[in-house]
Amino acid sequence: MEITLDCIPCMLKQALESSRMVTNDIDKQEKIMEEALSVLLNFKLYRNSPDLARKIHQIIKNLTGVADSYYEIKRRDLKAANELYPFLKEFMKKQEGNIYWALKTAATGNNIDAAIYQTIDVKNCVERELEKEFSICDLNIFEQKLKTASNILIIGDNTGETVFDKILIENLPEIPVVYGVRSAPILNDTTEKEAYESGLGEVSTIISTGCNAPGTILEDCNEKFIDIFNEADIIISKGQGNFEALSERQGNLFFLLKAKCPMIANKLNVNLNDYVFKYNGD
């Protein structure tokens, strides 16, 4: 997905917020913003929004020496998600393992970071979001592919979401699942460390994509992940960053996300904050 003009102010705001998270030094914050502005002036040099975001956050890392600026946020999100795990298990029990609601649970996990900021009652927030159905749902295609699939690749997104993804995997047929994660800390996205801490290692094989952008840019991924991607019978791409990086790809690819950005909602032809499970096949 191409970078839109709307991405520019969003990136600049993110740079400011991120810089304030890691340093109180105004001089450093100003330097970060100056360099971020310089990068944004040349946004056309970047392939997509995750590629541009990686460059912005590399500036923050270089100027502050902090490699994982979202560390505390990830700890908070993972703790909240793990506390919700028994509730999510009970929810799926009531749905009798219905695959539609397993997918919806995984998509709902994208809210957990925002929910904690907005309300102390995270469970109530998630419960409300679980009640909302998909705006687009290519479930029939997915179920047909499950009948013959010998492997599944899930490409992860944020750290809190991993616990919700574990629920999805537990309710899939007994097919080997590989779970791809970022190669290094970026935003609140999950790396191998957080994925194991969420318990995903119990239900899947966790691997690094080799890409350290907040979206899976295949040209930057390692050879092992590319082989798995090319050979996967089913690929589930989680979240907006992965959609932005992979939206032009076709194959056994399903996008599972909440459209929290107006530009992504427009690209998918849905309303803002709609849930989507969309097949991007040939």
C-alpha positions as CSV (number, residue, x, y, z in Angstrom):
1,M,0.0,0.0,0.0
2,E,1.4,3.4,-1.0
3,I,2.1,6.1,1.5
4,T,-0.6,8.7,1.5
5,L,-0.3,12.3,2.5
6,D,-2.3,11.5,5.6
7,C,0.5,9.3,6.8
8,I,2.9,12.3,7.1
9,P,1.2,14.2,10.1
10,C,0.5,10.8,11.7
11,M,4.2,9.9,11.5
12,L,5.3,13.2,12.9
13,K,2.9,12.9,15.8
14,Q,4.2,9.4,16.5
15,A,7.7,10.6,16.5
16,L,7.0,13.3,19.0
17,E,5.1,10.9,21.3
18,S,7.8,8.2,21.1
19,S,10.6,10.7,21.8
20,R,8.8,11.9,24.9
21,M,8.4,8.3,26.1
22,V,12.2,7.7,26.1
23,T,13.7,11.1,27.0
24,N,12.9,14.3,28.9
25,D,15.8,16.1,27.3
26,I,14.1,18.8,25.2
27,D,17.3,19.2,23.0
28,K,17.1,15.6,22.1
29,Q,13.4,15.8,21.4
30,E,14.0,18.7,19.1
31,K,16.8,16.9,17.3
32,I,14.6,13.9,16.8
33,M,11.8,16.1,15.3
34,E,14.3,17.9,13.1
35,E,15.6,14.6,11.6
36,A,12.1,13.2,11.4
37,L,10.9,16.2,9.4
38,S,13.9,15.7,7.1
39,V,12.9,12.1,6.5
40,L,9.3,13.0,6.0
41,L,10.1,15.6,3.3
42,N,11.5,12.7,1.3
43,F,8.7,10.2,2.0
44,K,8.4,9.2,-1.6
45,L,11.8,7.4,-1.2
46,Y,10.1,4.8,1.0
47,R,8.2,1.8,-0.2
48,N,5.3,1.9,2.3
49,S,4.3,3.3,5.7
50,P,6.1,0.5,7.7
51,D,9.3,1.3,5.8
52,L,9.0,5.0,6.6
53,A,8.1,4.3,10.2
54,R,11.2,2.1,10.7
55,K,13.4,5.0,9.5
56,I,11.7,7.4,12.0
57,H,12.1,5.1,14.9
58,Q,15.7,4.4,14.0
59,I,16.4,8.1,14.5
60,I,14.9,7.9,18.0
61,K,17.0,4.8,18.8
62,N,20.2,6.4,17.5
63,L,19.7,9.7,19.4
64,T,18.6,8.3,22.7
65,G,20.4,5.0,22.8
66,V,17.1,3.3,23.8
67,A,16.6,0.1,21.7
68,D,13.1,-0.7,22.9
69,S,11.3,2.5,23.7
70,Y,7.9,0.7,24.0
71,Y,9.2,-1.9,26.5
72,E,7.0,-0.8,29.4
73,I,4.0,-0.5,27.2
74,K,4.5,-4.1,25.9
75,R,4.9,-5.4,29.5
76,R,1.6,-3.7,30.4
77,D,-0.2,-4.9,27.4
78,L,1.0,-8.5,27.8
79,K,0.0,-8.5,31.5
80,A,-3.5,-7.3,30.7
81,A,-3.9,-9.8,27.8
82,N,-2.7,-12.7,30.0
83,E,-5.2,-11.7,32.7
84,L,-7.9,-11.9,30.0
85,Y,-7.0,-15.3,28.8
86,P,-9.4,-17.3,31.1
87,F,-12.2,-15.0,30.0
88,L,-11.4,-15.5,26.3
89,K,-11.3,-19.3,26.8
90,E,-14.7,-19.2,28.4
91,F,-16.0,-17.0,25.6
92,M,-14.9,-19.5,23.0
93,K,-16.4,-22.4,25.1
94,K,-19.7,-20.6,24.8
95,Q,-19.3,-20.3,21.1
96,E,-18.5,-24.1,20.9
97,G,-15.3,-23.5,19.2
98,N,-16.9,-21.7,16.2
99,I,-14.1,-20.6,13.9
100,Y,-15.8,-17.4,13.1
101,W,-15.6,-16.2,16.7
102,A,-12.0,-17.6,17.0
103,L,-11.0,-15.3,14.2
104,K,-13.1,-12.4,15.7
105,T,-11.3,-12.9,19.0
106,A,-7.9,-12.7,17.3
107,A,-9.0,-9.5,15.5
108,T,-10.3,-8.0,18.8
109,G,-6.9,-8.3,20.3
110,N,-5.8,-5.3,18.3
111,N,-7.8,-3.1,20.7
112,I,-6.0,-4.0,23.9
113,D,-3.4,-1.3,23.8
114,A,-6.0,1.4,23.1
115,A,-8.4,0.0,25.6
116,I,-5.9,0.4,28.5
117,Y,-5.5,4.0,27.7
118,Q,-9.2,4.7,27.6
119,T,-10.6,2.7,30.5
120,I,-9.5,0.7,33.5
121,D,-12.1,-1.9,32.7
122,V,-10.2,-3.7,29.9
123,K,-12.4,-6.8,30.2
124,N,-15.6,-4.8,29.6
125,C,-14.0,-3.0,26.6
126,V,-12.9,-6.3,25.0
127,E,-16.3,-7.9,25.8
128,R,-18.1,-5.1,23.9
129,E,-15.7,-5.4,20.9
130,L,-16.2,-9.1,20.8
131,E,-19.9,-8.6,20.1
132,K,-19.2,-6.7,16.9
133,E,-19.2,-8.8,13.8
134,F,-16.9,-8.6,10.7
135,S,-17.8,-6.1,8.0
136,I,-15.9,-8.3,5.5
137,C,-15.6,-12.0,6.3
138,D,-14.3,-14.5,3.7
139,L,-15.0,-17.4,6.1
140,N,-16.2,-19.8,3.4
141,I,-13.0,-19.5,1.5
142,F,-11.0,-20.0,4.7
143,E,-12.9,-23.1,5.7
144,Q,-12.5,-24.6,2.3
145,K,-8.7,-24.1,2.4
146,L,-8.6,-25.5,5.9
147,K,-9.9,-28.9,4.5
148,T,-6.7,-29.4,2.5
149,A,-4.1,-27.3,4.3
150,S,-1.0,-29.0,5.8
151,N,0.4,-25.8,7.3
152,I,-0.6,-22.3,8.4
153,L,1.5,-19.2,8.7
154,I,0.3,-16.4,11.0
155,I,2.1,-13.1,10.9
156,G,1.8,-11.3,14.2
157,D,1.3,-7.7,15.1
158,N,1.3,-6.1,18.5
159,T,2.3,-7.7,21.8
160,G,-1.0,-7.8,23.5
161,E,-2.6,-9.4,20.5
162,T,-0.5,-12.5,20.9
163,V,-2.6,-14.0,23.7
164,F,-5.7,-13.5,21.5
165,D,-3.9,-15.2,18.6
166,K,-3.2,-18.1,20.9
167,I,-7.0,-18.5,21.3
168,L,-7.4,-18.6,17.6
169,I,-4.7,-21.3,17.1
170,E,-6.3,-23.4,19.9
171,N,-9.5,-23.4,18.0
172,L,-8.1,-24.2,14.5
173,P,-7.9,-27.8,13.3
174,E,-4.8,-29.7,14.2
175,I,-2.6,-28.2,11.5
176,P,1.0,-27.1,12.2
177,V,1.2,-23.3,12.7
178,V,4.2,-21.1,12.3
179,Y,4.0,-17.7,14.0
180,G,6.1,-14.9,12.5
181,V,7.3,-11.9,14.5
182,R,9.5,-8.8,14.2
183,S,13.2,-9.4,14.2
184,A,13.8,-6.5,16.6
185,P,11.8,-4.1,18.9
186,I,9.7,-1.6,17.0
187,L,6.7,0.2,18.4
188,N,4.7,-2.2,20.6
189,D,5.0,-5.1,18.1
190,T,5.9,-8.5,19.3
191,T,9.3,-10.1,19.0
192,E,10.2,-13.7,19.8
193,K,10.6,-12.8,23.4
194,E,7.0,-11.5,23.9
195,A,5.6,-14.3,21.7
196,Y,7.1,-16.9,24.0
197,E,5.9,-15.1,27.1
198,S,2.4,-15.1,25.8
199,G,2.4,-18.9,25.5
200,L,2.4,-19.0,21.7
201,G,5.3,-21.5,21.8
202,E,2.8,-24.0,23.3
203,V,0.7,-24.0,20.1
204,S,2.9,-22.8,17.3
205,T,6.5,-22.6,16.0
206,I,7.7,-19.0,16.6
207,I,10.1,-17.6,14.1
208,S,11.6,-14.2,13.3
209,T,10.6,-12.7,9.9
210,G,14.0,-11.1,9.7
211,C,12.3,-7.8,9.2
212,N,12.5,-5.0,11.8
213,A,9.8,-2.7,10.3
214,P,6.3,-2.5,11.9
215,G,5.0,-4.5,8.9
216,T,6.3,-7.5,7.0
217,I,8.2,-6.1,4.0
218,L,9.0,-9.3,2.2
219,E,12.1,-7.9,0.5
220,D,13.6,-7.4,3.9
221,C,12.8,-10.8,5.4
222,N,15.2,-13.6,5.9
223,E,15.4,-16.6,3.6
224,K,13.9,-19.0,6.1
225,F,10.8,-16.9,6.5
226,I,10.4,-16.3,2.7
227,D,10.5,-20.1,2.2
228,I,7.8,-20.6,4.8
229,F,5.7,-17.7,3.3
230,N,5.9,-19.1,-0.2
231,E,5.1,-22.7,0.9
232,A,2.2,-21.8,3.3
233,D,-1.2,-23.3,2.4
234,I,-2.8,-20.5,4.5
235,I,-1.3,-17.2,5.6
236,I,-3.1,-15.0,8.1
237,S,-1.7,-11.5,8.2
238,K,-2.6,-9.6,11.4
239,G,-3.0,-5.9,11.8
240,Q,-2.7,-2.7,9.8
241,G,1.1,-2.6,9.5
242,N,1.2,-6.0,7.8
243,F,-1.7,-5.0,5.6
244,E,0.2,-1.9,4.4
245,A,3.3,-4.0,3.7
246,L,1.5,-7.0,2.0
247,S,-1.7,-5.5,0.4
248,E,-0.3,-5.9,-3.1
249,R,0.6,-9.5,-2.6
250,Q,-1.7,-12.3,-3.7
251,G,-1.9,-16.0,-2.9
252,N,-3.2,-18.0,0.1
253,L,-3.3,-14.7,2.1
254,F,-6.0,-13.5,4.5
255,F,-5.9,-10.1,6.2
256,L,-7.3,-10.0,9.7
257,L,-7.5,-6.6,11.3
258,K,-9.5,-3.7,12.6
259,A,-9.5,-0.7,10.3
260,K,-8.4,2.0,12.7
261,C,-7.0,4.3,10.1
262,P,-9.2,6.2,7.6
263,M,-6.9,5.5,4.7
264,I,-6.9,1.8,5.4
265,A,-10.7,1.8,5.9
266,N,-11.0,3.5,2.5
267,K,-8.6,1.1,0.8
268,L,-10.7,-1.8,2.1
269,N,-14.0,0.0,1.4
270,V,-15.2,-0.3,5.0
271,N,-16.1,2.1,7.7
272,L,-13.6,3.3,10.2
273,N,-13.1,0.8,13.1
274,D,-14.8,-2.0,11.1
275,Y,-13.4,-5.6,11.5
276,V,-12.1,-7.3,8.4
277,F,-11.2,-10.9,7.5
278,K,-10.4,-10.6,3.8
279,Y,-9.0,-13.1,1.3
280,N,-6.4,-11.7,-1.0
281,G,-6.0,-14.6,-3.3
282,D,-5.4,-14.8,-7.0
